[in-house]
């Protein structure tokens, strides 16, 4: 009965959203951990469990002991079930009475950088798995390195299979110390936003996954799910640090063609005849009616004006904040189009046509100097020329090697010349306005995730810093 | 190779949009003097702490966050594509999608047509609801008819009588004939294992096929909808919603649905472990007894493969409670076509199903 009550409560209470991703190496039990989280938080329904139980029995899972292969819960595609591997990022949903969770389950071995970058780009937290018998591997260092680069707010290292090392505190403490050393080497936590937590778990048996285990009495911290339930989301941590940024998606100017249902509901057609508002999603910060803002458009000097209204589907708001989608009205009739950015006055640097960035290369097609690509930033897409590639990160040693090309899963540094200036900002301080996509103009595929860096300063070796 | 260019300078002028006409009747009602209501988005009329569930920093509630994300996606697609359309079946997910679209473009009209693939086996009350909705919002409706394809001999009735998988051909035909380059679907990742791997913007080749092993990575909130001639994109703005989110949103926003989503009495018979309605295309076999039960539908699809569940949820609030406590997935409980095999949805999607 308590199960049902908990479910009811979780469903009916207003909760907030928390996005997290998982990353792990081969065979460290990530699918089992995800299955365990879903199962123990009652997100798996009876028919799903039946199907998994049938398949487990068909395959003789667990030998004579039997049991359910929880990993089967997360394998979505036929090829994945047939080969027993996870190919692509899969999204899972579950809720507790505190939060609704979106889990991006990222495969560890096939194109791990691509999948980890993808999952981490929207995550408030990432759970990295380590096999307690193996400790910190090169791949762990790679994962942590990628997470540091993407500035994920919370890194949670789950030391899995703690049952297979007899719940040994010594083993756990040694791994914990290694993890903290890697984090220090990488500078995770140095920005005051990100942090690393280490939790001993057994995904197979459920120790410290949803509930604290009495088999690890030396561990007094929270279980994994408790951690996920209580960590502040990235936008909570960042909101007070960031200024208002609003890339314009489109202009809403219905002229005569007002929505018939709105008109039927009593909309004043005269008052809305000349309605004009700029629709978009606030990417950073917040805005109030009466705020001074600067409009950044290519080919124009920055223009200053005042916010006269913030609309959302028939409601006039006095204030709105990231990540709300709204429509903003401005005092002056100025020419604003999709791709322009509205920002808090006095907080933006000039747009630039010279882009310095870290690129996470996600395509099998390598990057060469001189390549022509497209850059998508906010709501603008511009042509770009890759002027040079000046180093790639060895994710195992954190050293930067010289290179003039980037290949699949490489992370490197490049300089791009843009056909039109963009209002980019340093990714370290602006997770949204510092991010962009590199797109292949020929087939439209996404080639890379781009993270904006400052222009090289007076440091001689700047170009070798990723 | 010509690549679809993004519409950088796009200005959404609904007046210039020829895909919808305002019904003159609606204009006649324009008597209102009411001013827009004032409040914060999160300021919903739903009891304790709605919209500021974390208390400390006034974070958006999960529903507000999902709504904002969906509206952002809908606006991106409208801005970057030439001819989008929205798949509208009258089912709850497509009704929520259309509601989100009206909010995205308020006070303008929804700037794209809706597309319905009519299996010919639809519940009459759903077709009636579809037509009323289209008229209320002044939308253009495009219908692709499975029956017409069967009549012309271009599709064959299946032995099991279900017409759900037959929707793919008329769907692709309608997309091609109307030159739709983006099609909004109400697919959710929590519905099915294959859908859990779906992107928010998902590329389809010239044959409408989905290639799940070769999908574009989707990063931050930057959606890449570029495609070449012949390809189109399926857009899933409510990818991250669960069935319970949908119902809580329907309750919060007071969204009307076809009546069969709520408990009612109906003549049914048991087949494949679910209750099937007695109707023209869904007749009991001699050994299947017909009884009258109080049921409702959790999904609304083709009458030939959609089952009802026993329920006494007469109102939306009842349904929210029922869904929160359910121990079965909605497709597992009500869709015969998804019971065919472990990968039934994946196989259909690869062929161009939505």
Contacts between the chains, C-beta under 8 A, distances in Angstrom:
chain1	res1	chain2	res2	distance
A	4	B	325	5.5
A	7	B	324	5.7
A	7	B	325	5.8
A	8	B	321	6.6
A	8	B	324	5.0
A	8	B	325	5.5
A	10	B	324	7.3
A	11	B	244	5.1
A	11	B	248	7.6
A	11	B	320	6.9
A	11	B	321	7.8
A	11	B	323	7.1
A	11	B	324	2.9
A	11	B	325	7.8
A	12	B	320	6.8
A	12	B	321	7.2
A	12	B	324	6.2
A	13	B	53	7.9
A	14	B	46	7.1
A	14	B	47	7.9
A	14	B	48	7.3
A	14	B	49	5.9
A	14	B	50	4.9
A	14	B	51	7.4
A	14	B	53	4.5
A	14	B	61	4.8
A	14	B	62	7.7
A	14	B	63	7.6
A	15	B	53	5.6
A	15	B	61	7.0
A	15	B	62	5.2
A	16	B	53	4.8
A	16	B	54	5.1
A	16	B	59	5.1
A	16	B	60	7.2
A	16	B	61	6.3
A	16	B	62	5.6
A	16	B	65	7.4
A	17	B	60	7.9
A	17	B	62	4.1
A	17	B	65	4.6
A	17	B	66	7.1
A	45	B	326	7.0
A	45	B	327	5.5
A	45	B	328	5.4
A	45	B	329	5.0
A	45	B	332	7.1
A	46	B	327	4.4
A	46	B	328	5.7
A	47	B	328	5.0
A	47	B	329	5.7
A	47	B	332	3.4
A	47	B	333	7.2
A	48	B	329	6.1
A	48	B	332	7.1
A	51	B	342	7.0
A	55	B	342	7.6
A	75	B	193	7.4
A	76	B	193	3.9
A	76	B	194	5.6
A	76	B	196	4.8
A	76	B	197	4.7
A	76	B	346	7.6
A	77	B	193	7.5
A	77	B	194	6.5
A	77	B	197	6.1
A	77	B	212	5.5
A	77	B	213	7.4
A	77	B	343	7.6
A	77	B	346	6.1
A	78	B	342	7.4
A	78	B	343	4.3
A	78	B	346	5.8
A	78	B	347	7.9
A	79	B	213	6.8
A	81	B	342	7.0
A	81	B	343	7.9
A	87	B	212	8.0
A	87	B	213	6.0
A	88	B	197	5.0
A	88	B	212	6.6
A	88	B	213	7.0
A	88	B	215	6.5
A	89	B	197	7.3
A	90	B	196	4.5
A	90	B	197	5.3
A	91	B	189	4.5
A	91	B	196	5.5
A	91	B	197	7.9
A	91	B	239	7.3
A	91	B	240	7.1
A	92	B	189	8.0
A	92	B	190	7.9
A	92	B	196	6.7
A	93	B	189	7.1
A	93	B	190	4.7
A	93	B	240	7.4
A	93	B	242	4.9
A	95	B	242	7.7
A	95	B	244	7.7
A	99	B	62	7.6
A	100	B	62	4.2
A	100	B	242	7.8
A	100	B	245	7.6
A	102	B	240	5.6
A	114	B	217	5.8
A	115	B	217	7.8
A	117	B	217	7.2
A	117	B	219	7.0
A	118	B	217	4.3
A	118	B	218	6.4
A	118	B	219	5.9
A	121	B	219	4.4
A	121	B	220	4.8
A	122	B	219	7.8
A	122	B	220	6.4
A	122	B	221	7.5
A	233	B	59	6.8
A	235	B	59	7.1
A	236	B	54	7.1
A	236	B	56	7.2
A	236	B	57	4.9
A	236	B	59	6.0
A	239	B	57	6.4
A	249	B	72	7.3
A	249	B	75	4.4
A	249	B	76	6.3
A	249	B	79	5.4
A	250	B	10	5.9
A	250	B	11	7.1
A	250	B	12	4.5
A	250	B	75	5.9
A	250	B	78	6.7
A	250	B	79	4.6
A	251	B	11	4.6
A	251	B	12	5.8
A	252	B	12	6.0
A	252	B	105	6.3
A	252	B	106	7.8
A	252	B	107	7.7
A	252	B	108	5.5
A	253	B	11	6.7
A	253	B	12	6.9
A	253	B	13	5.6
A	253	B	14	7.9
A	253	B	108	7.6
A	254	B	13	7.8
A	254	B	14	4.8
A	254	B	15	7.0
A	254	B	105	7.9
A	254	B	107	5.8
A	254	B	108	3.4
A	254	B	109	6.9
A	255	B	13	6.4
A	255	B	14	7.2
A	255	B	15	4.2
A	256	B	15	5.5
A	256	B	22	8.0
A	257	B	14	4.0
A	257	B	15	4.7
A	257	B	17	7.3
A	257	B	20	7.9
A	257	B	22	6.2
A	257	B	108	6.3
A	257	B	109	5.3
A	258	B	22	7.8
A	258	B	107	5.2
A	258	B	108	6.7
A	258	B	109	7.1
A	259	B	102	6.2
A	259	B	105	7.2
A	259	B	106	6.3
A	259	B	107	5.8
A	259	B	108	6.2
A	259	B	109	4.9
A	259	B	110	7.2
A	259	B	137	7.0
A	259	B	138	7.4
A	260	B	22	5.7
A	260	B	23	6.1
A	260	B	26	3.6
A	260	B	27	7.8
A	260	B	109	7.0
A	260	B	136	6.8
A	260	B	137	6.2
A	260	B	138	4.1
A	261	B	26	7.8
A	261	B	102	6.6
A	261	B	136	5.5
A	261	B	137	5.5
A	262	B	102	7.9
A	262	B	106	6.3
A	262	B	107	5.1
A	263	B	26	5.6
A	263	B	27	6.5
A	263	B	29	6.3
A	263	B	30	4.8
A	263	B	32	7.7
A	264	B	26	5.4
A	264	B	29	4.7
A	264	B	136	7.5
A	265	B	32	7.0
A	265	B	34	7.9
A	266	B	31	7.2
A	266	B	32	2.5
A	266	B	33	7.2
A	266	B	34	4.3
A	267	B	30	7.2
A	267	B	32	5.8
A	267	B	34	7.7
A	267	B	107	5.9
A	268	B	32	5.9
A	268	B	33	6.2
A	268	B	34	7.4
A	268	B	35	7.8
A	269	B	27	7.8
A	269	B	30	4.7
A	272	B	107	5.2
A	275	B	107	6.1
A	279	B	12	7.8
A	279	B	75	5.6
A	279	B	104	7.3
A	279	B	105	7.9
A	280	B	72	7.8
A	280	B	75	7.5
A	281	B	68	6.3
A	281	B	71	7.6
A	281	B	72	4.2
A	281	B	221	7.1
A	283	B	221	7.7
A	311	B	36	7.2
A	311	B	106	7.4
A	312	B	41	5.3
A	312	B	103	7.3
A	312	B	106	7.9
A	313	B	102	7.4
A	313	B	103	3.7
A	313	B	104	7.9
A	313	B	106	4.5
A	314	B	36	5.2
A	314	B	37	6.8
A	314	B	106	5.7
A	314	B	107	7.4
A	315	B	36	5.9
A	315	B	37	5.2
A	315	B	38	7.0
A	315	B	39	5.6
A	315	B	41	7.1
A	316	B	36	4.8
A	316	B	37	7.4
A	316	B	38	5.1
A	317	B	38	7.8
A	317	B	39	7.0
A	317	B	40	5.6
A	317	B	41	6.4
A	318	B	38	7.3
A	318	B	40	7.3
A	319	B	40	6.8
A	320	B	40	7.5
A	320	B	41	6.8
A	321	B	58	7.8
A	323	B	60	7.2
A	323	B	65	6.6
A	323	B	68	5.5
A	323	B	69	7.3
A	324	B	41	5.6
A	324	B	60	6.9
A	324	B	64	7.6
A	324	B	68	5.3
A	325	B	67	7.7
A	325	B	68	4.4
A	325	B	69	7.9
A	325	B	71	4.1
A	325	B	72	5.1
A	325	B	75	7.3
A	325	B	104	7.4
A	326	B	41	7.5
A	327	B	106	7.8
A	337	B	8	7.3
A	337	B	9	5.1
A	337	B	10	7.3
A	337	B	11	6.2
A	338	B	7	7.1
A	338	B	8	6.1
A	338	B	9	6.8
A	338	B	10	5.0
A	338	B	11	7.6
A	338	B	79	5.3
A	339	B	8	5.2
A	339	B	9	7.8
A	362	B	217	5.2
A	374	B	226	7.9
A	376	B	222	5.6
A	376	B	224	6.6
A	377	B	222	7.8
A	378	B	222	8.0
A	379	B	76	7.6
A	379	B	79	7.2
A	380	B	8	6.7
A	381	B	6	5.0
A	381	B	8	6.9
A	431	B	220	7.8
A	432	B	220	6.8
A	432	B	221	7.5
A	435	B	219	7.2
A	435	B	220	4.9
A	435	B	222	6.8
A	436	B	222	7.1
A	437	B	219	6.4
A	437	B	222	5.0
A	437	B	224	6.0
A	439	B	224	5.9
A	439	B	226	6.3
A	441	B	3	6.5
A	442	B	1	6.2
A	442	B	3	7.2
A	443	B	1	7.5
A	443	B	3	7.8
A	443	B	228	6.8
A	444	B	3	5.7
A	444	B	4	7.4
A	444	B	224	7.0
A	444	B	226	3.0
A	444	B	227	5.8
A	444	B	228	6.6
A	445	B	216	6.1
A	445	B	224	8.0
A	446	B	216	4.7
A	446	B	217	5.7
A	446	B	219	7.4
A	446	B	224	5.0
A	449	B	217	7.4
A	449	B	219	4.9
